[in-house]
Structures are given as C-alpha cells and as structure tokens.
Amino acid sequence: MPTELRPITMDDVGPLHKVKVRADQDDFVAPNAVTIAQARFETGAYDFCIWDGDQRVGMLALIDMSEHEDRSEIDAPDGAYIWRLLIGQDAQGQGHGTAAVAFAEDWARSRGHRVVQVQAVAENSPAIKLYQALGYTLTGKESDGEVQLEKVL
C-alpha cells in the first residue's frame, strides 16, 4: 500500500504514542507524544500521521519558518523545516521516510517556499545518508549538537 500522510487528529494520539523507534535510535528523535504536545505550542508547526494502509507507522512534524516566532540564525526565514520525522521500528526501510520527505517538499512548495531544511543528530548517519540521497546537502552549520542539511526546491 502507498504511504499516506494526514494531519494528526485526536484519534491518532494514542496509537502514535505506541509507535517507537529501535532502542539504539532513542537519542535521535523525541517520542511522538512529546512532538504532538509541543506542536500545539510552536508557532508555524504542523504535524502529520504517516499511514501504511490502515496502520499508523510514524509521524512527521513541519514548521513553516515564515510563521515561526523563534527562528535561530541558521533557519531560512522563508523556508520549511522538517522538525521531526519518526518511523516506527517495524516500518523502517520500507520507503515511508522517503515518502514523508517528498510530502514535506510538496507541502513547502504549496506554501511558496523554495528551501527545506532539516537537522539530524551528528551520530545519526543513517538519517543523514537518507537526506543526502534525497538531494539534501550539509550546510556546515550546527545547532544543539545537530548538523543542518537543506535542499533548494
């Protein structure tokens, strides 16, 4: 079944709380419940449930930086930011991350943005390699121990 992303609803909160990454990935991304809660308080934040058929397999959180009130010096003020991307351990390696990034890029384009940025924990080489394979380049900038990548659309 194709991957589908839909805005998170109240019905998604409980099931997404149960979607976890592998233990060795726990330090790379916040749990879904934390992201869902934080998104309600971050200006410009939008969160989406990642579906594989009738199964919730992860979540994607984006920030429209033109709406965000707390930009740092490395944020593109007219860009989109992949804030969080979590694919559950049982669904990894099946193309859901790639589909979520493509969704993020389409979402950014639909809002008139021409750049998408993302940050990853420097030790998370699988995520960095995925983003690079999808056309993202390291900017040489870091924040809070994370390296920044971006793609001009």
Disulfide bonds with the S-S distance in Angstrom:
none
